[in-house]
Amino acid sequence: MTGAAGGIGRALAERFVTEGARVVVADRAQGPLTATADELGVVAVSGDLATEVGVAGLVEAAVAELGGIDVWCGNAGIGLGQGIDAPDRLWQLAWDVNVQSHVRAARHLLPLWLEQGHGRLVVTASAAGLLTMLGDAPYSVTKHAAVSLVEWLAATYGDNGIVAQAVCPEGVRTALYEAAGPLQPLLDLDGTLEPADVAEAVVATWAEAPLLVLPHPEVARHYAHKAAAPDVWIAQMRHLQRRIPTPAYVGSPVVVGEVER
């Protein structure tokens, strides 16, 4: 369970423990991660999931602790609050955290799962991966890529007993939400959930194993509308854009986020 120091990652870890699962939690925020592990009675592995070393170390530690891995919940995420002008280093950071952390995990896990004939990758991708996130270009683009990765894995390895799912909520009360500032009203349009609500949605659809887990049911309607009438949908997004500040061109952007939603 990555990004488990707080937010959705912690809520998922707590819910899985309640269901009787043996869990290893991971994050780069060592203090909060240790507190989570102590409270839940699970093993913690500190590391940066935006790197190959961090992902490989977590897989190795989890296999050593659990004897194998049946489910990998990738919750590592970062929001930047930047526009197209975000410097390359921040685009790369968003890519490494929001996309490559899942790519690297899949590379390590697929050989294990193909051998045992089952496995499940659950990626917290955000409704931004299906719609968009006004005010944050790197976040929106990389979350779309995360959903695309899940789709590809599900289509490619579904016949091998491997499940891939994207969890796509809108507003959830996490540190990332609290840091959203003027973007919060957009996140609140269909109601704001607690992390535990997202964890419950994941567990409630576990047997069905849908490609998309939508804690906000309204996202399905928005997604269908976008596909059916993209120009109308863009016009509606432009209307919403007028209600928020356009991302400014800045010299030294500040990263706002957490290694978990």
CORJO-V705281 format. One line per field, one symbol per residue. psi: psi as a letter, one per 40 degrees, with the letter a starting at -180 (. if undefined). Layout:
BEGIN
psi->???
END
This chain:
BEGIN
psi->hifedaadddddddddddeeihhhiiiegddddddddddefihihhiheeiddddddddddddddeeihdhhhhehihidfiadehiddddddddddedddddddddddddddddeeiihhhhhdiddedbigiegddddddddddddddddddddedeeehhhihhgibhhgiddddeebeeddddedfihiiddddddddddedddfidhhgdhddddddddddddgddddddddddddeeihhhihidgihhhaigi.
END
